[in-house]
Amino acid sequence: MSNSELIPIINIRLDGGTQPRAALDFDAVEDYAEAMGAGATFPPVTVFYDGTDYWLADGFHRVKAAYAAGHDTIACEVHQGTVNDAQWYSFSANRTNGLRRTNQDKQRAVKAALIHAKSCGLSDQEIARHVGVDAKTVGNWREKLTLEFPESAKRTGRDGRTINVARIGKRPPSAHPAPGEPPPTAATADPDPSSPVPPPAGRTTRQQRIDRLARLRLSFLESTKRLAHLVGWLGETHGDFEQAELLLSNASAAVAAVITEIERKALAADPLNASRLEIEENLS
């Protein structure tokens, strides 16, 4: 069940992962805005209302254009449902109408549909029918995602738990030894004198932690680069400059707070760390 009503644009959420296109066509947004300013009527956009938020499922170009044309509200076809429902609906948007989808748009929709909770148990044909592509395309992407990104086999169920669909139907490893294989027992033979002696447990643990910290540092650097790249896209390509600036400002503030805390610890441990770690000694 749904109904059409005017919703304030400021109340419509665009950040629910419901954008099915690889990128917005800003020429189309400008054309729509010009037409709206001249009094043209466009079909209502589609939103899902969960009792708190209106999640946009179809009509990103129209919402952007309405805002650019100076409109405070926009006609919406309102469905009752969650952000997950809005996401699933968005994968089928613009199949037969609206701005024509590019191949990248279709691929994005297929990949998103395959890892969505609602696709669990659906065949390639059913997903293809929903997204509006060929079943072979869905099958190819299912194979790619399974081989290249094993984590894509995990979905979030409706109860919030993570489900590894790749393990469904597979028998868990047996706790019993295979036939003919002797059960594991405590070591009965003397250790081989030629075997290397393992380092002390304490030393091993410390080295493992150092190695783990090094990996985390590299991961953090890569994540920082990724964040900068995505924020650039969000502002420069997608046009959400305010959100891009806010996200980057919040991230920078969080990192600055961590840096300040570590510098305090370093100075408290040894004042000479100020020169070693190039710490500015003007902390309040």
C-alpha positions as CSV (number, residue, x, y, z in Angstrom):
1,M,0.0,0.0,0.0
2,S,1.2,3.5,-0.8
3,N,0.0,7.0,-1.2
4,S,1.3,10.2,-2.7
5,E,2.0,13.3,-0.6
6,L,4.2,16.3,-0.4
7,I,7.2,15.7,1.8
8,P,9.8,18.4,2.8
9,I,13.0,17.7,0.9
10,I,15.0,18.2,4.1
11,N,13.2,15.2,5.7
12,I,14.1,12.8,2.9
13,R,17.2,10.6,3.6
14,L,19.6,10.1,0.7
15,D,22.2,8.3,2.7
16,G,20.7,4.8,3.0
17,G,22.6,3.1,0.3
18,T,19.7,3.4,-2.1
19,Q,21.4,5.2,-5.0
20,P,21.4,2.5,-7.8
21,R,23.5,4.6,-10.2
22,A,27.2,4.7,-10.4
23,A,27.0,8.5,-10.6
24,L,24.5,11.2,-11.0
25,D,24.0,12.9,-14.4
26,F,24.3,16.6,-13.4
27,D,23.3,17.7,-16.9
28,A,20.0,15.9,-16.4
29,V,19.6,17.5,-12.9
30,E,20.1,21.0,-14.5
31,D,17.5,20.2,-17.2
32,Y,15.0,18.9,-14.7
33,A,15.6,21.9,-12.5
34,E,15.0,24.3,-15.4
35,A,11.8,22.5,-16.3
36,M,10.6,22.5,-12.7
37,G,11.3,26.2,-12.5
38,A,9.1,26.7,-15.6
39,G,6.2,24.8,-13.9
40,A,6.6,21.3,-15.4
41,T,5.2,18.4,-13.3
42,F,7.3,15.3,-12.7
43,P,6.2,11.9,-11.5
44,P,6.4,11.5,-7.7
45,V,9.7,10.1,-6.2
46,T,9.5,6.9,-4.2
47,V,10.3,6.8,-0.5
48,F,10.0,4.2,2.3
49,Y,8.8,5.4,5.7
50,D,9.9,3.4,8.7
51,G,8.1,5.5,11.3
52,T,11.0,7.9,11.7
53,D,12.7,8.5,8.4
54,Y,11.8,8.8,4.8
55,W,14.3,6.8,2.8
56,L,14.6,7.7,-0.9
57,A,14.4,4.6,-3.1
58,D,13.9,6.2,-6.6
59,G,14.2,9.8,-7.8
60,F,17.6,11.1,-6.9
61,H,17.8,13.3,-10.0
62,R,14.3,14.7,-9.3
63,V,15.1,15.5,-5.6
64,K,18.3,17.2,-6.5
65,A,16.6,19.2,-9.3
66,A,13.7,20.2,-7.0
67,Y,16.2,21.5,-4.4
68,A,18.1,23.4,-7.1
69,A,14.9,24.9,-8.4
70,G,14.2,26.3,-4.9
71,H,11.4,23.9,-4.0
72,D,11.0,23.1,-0.3
73,T,8.8,20.0,-0.8
74,I,8.5,17.3,-3.5
75,A,5.7,14.9,-4.3
76,C,6.4,11.4,-3.0
77,E,4.9,8.0,-3.4
78,V,5.1,6.8,0.2
79,H,5.6,3.1,1.1
80,Q,5.7,1.7,4.6
81,G,9.0,-0.1,5.1
82,T,12.6,0.0,6.3
83,V,15.8,1.2,4.7
84,N,16.4,-2.4,3.7
85,D,13.1,-2.4,1.8
86,A,14.1,0.9,0.2
87,Q,17.5,-0.6,-0.9
88,W,15.8,-3.6,-2.5
89,Y,13.3,-1.4,-4.3
90,S,16.1,0.8,-5.6
91,F,17.8,-2.1,-7.4
92,S,14.7,-2.2,-9.7
93,A,14.5,1.5,-10.3
94,N,14.6,2.9,-13.8
95,R,14.3,-0.4,-15.5
96,T,11.7,0.8,-18.1
97,N,11.4,4.5,-17.5
98,G,13.3,7.6,-16.3
99,L,16.9,8.4,-17.3
100,R,18.4,5.3,-19.1
101,R,20.7,3.2,-17.0
102,T,24.3,2.7,-18.1
103,N,26.1,-0.7,-18.0
104,Q,27.9,0.5,-14.8
105,D,24.5,1.3,-13.3
106,K,23.2,-2.2,-14.0
107,Q,26.4,-3.8,-12.7
108,R,26.2,-1.8,-9.5
109,A,22.5,-2.8,-9.0
110,V,23.3,-6.5,-9.6
111,K,26.2,-6.6,-7.2
112,A,24.3,-4.8,-4.5
113,A,21.3,-7.1,-5.0
114,L,23.5,-10.2,-4.7
115,I,24.8,-9.2,-1.2
116,H,21.5,-7.9,0.0
117,A,19.6,-9.9,2.7
118,K,16.4,-10.1,0.6
119,S,18.3,-12.0,-2.2
120,C,19.1,-14.9,0.2
121,G,17.6,-18.0,-1.4
122,L,16.6,-16.3,-4.7
123,S,17.7,-17.8,-8.0
124,D,19.7,-15.9,-10.7
125,Q,16.5,-15.7,-12.7
126,E,14.5,-14.1,-9.8
127,I,17.2,-11.5,-9.1
128,A,17.6,-10.8,-12.8
129,R,13.8,-10.2,-13.1
130,H,13.9,-7.8,-10.2
131,V,16.9,-5.8,-11.3
132,G,16.0,-5.9,-15.0
133,V,19.0,-7.7,-16.5
134,D,19.8,-11.0,-18.1
135,A,20.1,-14.0,-15.7
136,K,23.5,-14.8,-17.2
137,T,24.7,-11.4,-16.0
138,V,23.6,-12.2,-12.4
139,G,25.2,-15.6,-12.6
140,N,28.5,-14.2,-13.8
141,W,28.6,-11.6,-11.0
142,R,27.6,-14.2,-8.4
143,E,30.6,-16.3,-9.4
144,K,33.0,-13.2,-9.4
145,L,31.8,-12.1,-6.0
146,T,32.2,-15.5,-4.5
147,L,35.7,-16.1,-6.0
148,E,37.2,-12.6,-5.5
149,F,35.4,-11.5,-2.4
150,P,34.5,-14.4,-0.1
151,E,33.0,-11.9,2.4
152,S,30.3,-11.2,-0.1
153,A,28.8,-14.5,0.9
154,K,27.9,-13.0,4.2
155,R,24.6,-11.1,4.6
156,T,22.9,-9.4,7.5
157,G,19.7,-11.1,8.4
158,R,16.5,-9.4,9.5
159,D,17.4,-10.0,13.2
160,G,20.7,-8.1,12.7
161,R,23.0,-11.2,12.8
162,T,25.5,-11.9,10.1
163,I,24.6,-14.9,7.9
164,N,27.3,-16.7,5.9
165,V,25.2,-18.1,3.0
166,A,28.1,-19.9,1.5
167,R,28.0,-22.4,4.4
168,I,24.3,-23.1,4.2
169,G,23.8,-26.7,3.4
170,K,27.3,-27.7,4.2
171,R,28.1,-30.2,6.9
172,P,30.3,-28.8,9.8
173,P,33.6,-30.4,10.2
174,S,33.4,-33.6,12.3
175,A,34.9,-33.7,15.7
176,H,35.6,-37.4,15.2
177,P,38.6,-38.7,13.3
178,A,38.1,-40.2,9.8
179,P,37.8,-44.0,9.6
180,G,41.2,-45.6,9.8
181,E,42.7,-42.5,11.3
182,P,44.0,-42.8,14.9
183,P,42.5,-40.4,17.4
184,P,44.8,-37.5,18.5
185,T,46.7,-38.3,21.6
186,A,49.3,-36.5,23.7
187,A,52.8,-36.7,22.5
188,T,54.4,-40.0,23.5
189,A,57.7,-40.0,21.6
190,D,60.7,-38.0,22.6
191,P,61.0,-34.7,20.7
192,D,63.3,-34.7,17.7
193,P,66.7,-33.1,18.8
194,S,67.1,-31.6,15.3
195,S,63.8,-29.7,15.6
196,P,64.2,-25.9,16.2
197,V,63.5,-24.8,19.7
198,P,60.6,-22.4,19.8
199,P,61.2,-19.0,21.4
200,P,59.9,-18.2,24.8
201,A,56.1,-17.6,24.9
202,G,56.5,-14.0,26.2
203,R,58.8,-13.1,23.4
204,T,56.5,-14.7,20.8
205,T,53.5,-12.8,22.1
206,R,55.3,-9.5,22.0
207,Q,56.5,-10.1,18.4
208,Q,53.0,-11.1,17.3
209,R,51.6,-7.9,18.8
210,I,54.3,-5.8,17.0
211,D,53.5,-7.5,13.7
212,R,49.8,-7.0,14.2
213,L,50.3,-3.3,15.1
214,A,52.4,-2.9,11.9
215,R,49.6,-4.5,9.8
216,L,47.0,-2.2,11.5
217,R,49.1,0.9,10.8
218,L,49.3,-0.1,7.1
219,S,45.5,-0.8,7.1
220,F,44.9,2.6,8.7
221,L,47.0,4.4,6.0
222,E,45.1,2.7,3.2
223,S,41.8,3.5,4.9
224,T,42.8,7.1,5.1
225,K,43.6,7.2,1.4
226,R,40.3,5.5,0.6
227,L,38.4,8.0,2.8
228,A,40.0,11.0,1.1
229,H,39.2,9.5,-2.3
230,L,35.5,8.8,-1.5
231,V,35.0,12.2,0.2
232,G,36.3,13.8,-3.0
233,W,33.8,11.8,-5.0
234,L,31.0,12.7,-2.6
235,G,31.6,16.4,-3.0
236,E,33.1,16.9,-6.4
237,T,31.1,14.3,-8.4
238,H,28.0,13.6,-6.3
239,G,27.5,17.3,-5.3
240,D,27.0,16.7,-1.6
241,F,29.6,19.3,-0.6
242,E,28.2,20.0,2.9
243,Q,28.1,16.3,3.8
244,A,31.6,15.7,2.4
245,E,33.0,18.6,4.5
246,L,31.2,17.4,7.6
247,L,32.4,13.8,7.3
248,L,36.0,15.0,6.7
249,S,35.8,17.5,9.5
250,N,34.5,14.8,11.9
251,A,37.2,12.3,10.9
252,S,39.9,14.9,11.2
253,A,38.7,15.9,14.7
254,A,38.6,12.3,15.8
255,V,42.2,11.6,14.6
256,A,43.4,14.9,16.2
257,A,41.9,13.9,19.6
258,V,43.7,10.5,19.4
259,I,47.0,12.2,18.5
260,T,46.7,14.6,21.4
261,E,46.0,11.8,23.9
262,I,49.0,9.8,22.6
263,E,51.3,12.8,22.8
264,R,50.3,13.4,26.4
265,K,51.2,9.8,27.2
266,A,54.5,10.2,25.4
267,L,55.5,13.3,27.3
268,A,54.4,11.9,30.6
269,A,56.5,8.8,30.0
270,D,59.6,10.8,29.0
271,P,59.9,14.5,28.2
272,L,62.7,13.7,25.7
273,N,60.0,12.1,23.5
274,A,59.0,15.7,22.6
275,S,62.1,15.9,20.3
276,R,62.2,12.2,19.4
277,L,58.5,12.2,18.2
278,E,58.5,15.8,17.0
279,I,55.8,16.8,19.5
280,E,54.8,20.4,19.9
281,E,55.0,21.1,23.6
282,N,52.1,23.5,23.7
283,L,49.5,21.0,24.9
284,S,46.9,22.4,27.4
